[in-house]
Amino acid sequence: MNGAALPAGKQPPRQQRTRAGRPPKPLITREAAVAAALEVIDRDGLEALSVQAVARVLKVAAPSLYYHFKDKDELLQLVALELLRQVGKGTSREAGWKDRMIGLSVSTLRVILSHANAAPLMLRFFPRQLMLSPYENSLSDNPYPVEHQLVIVEAIEKLTYGTALFAAAAETYHLPAMPAFDAERYPRLARAIAAAPQDPLAAFEESLRALLDGFDARYGLVTRENGNA
């Protein structure tokens, strides 16, 4: 044996074993993990996202991420919530109801197109429970008769997310909005495309205004925002 002998009855101290798993304290924040997940999705696609891929971006061991979410699905849900947070940053609370709804919808489209690969998360993990307060607030000055308010809110929501998901899929898979066609065979379609707004956000805003103008006409409403009663 090497070294001095131990006194009788004394045992050598046990060596502490290090075991793979969670570190004693979190190495990164939840916000950093979500931002890294969104970076992976933006760069490599939704299918490429894994806890290991996020850990590589952050240069930490994968188990350290489980302080902030229990599995990949919870991480995806947090990414969807981050997209909604970004939507809220681009809207004004001072505008009238109609302009506020249009601003919110355009901001939603802009954010989803900025993260086209993550767009399906907005449907899969749409946080309906968290939207109850925004729905309630949006109805506080909704100028339409109460029996039509939910129909109008849902129509705006479906137009917004339908447009955003179609546009995001075209972006992700590099698909043109309209396939190539013979203008002589389809002259009306060719003229309509040439005359339409070329900016997708401007075209979308015009479609929203047309939708709301249609509700005004259907329900015989002159909105308070126009200053008429």
ABEGO torsion letter per residue (X at the ends): XBEBBBBBGBBBBBBBBBBBEBBABBABBAAAAAAAAAAAAAAAEAAABBAAAAAAAAGBBAAAAAAABABAAAAAAAAAAAAAAAAAAABBAABBAAAAAAAAAAAAAAAAAABAAAAAAAAAABBAAAAAAAAAAAAAABABBAAAAAAAAAAAAAAAAAAAAAAAAAAAAGBBABBBBBAAABAAAAAAAAABBABAAAAAAAAAAAAAAAAAAAAGBBBAAAGBX
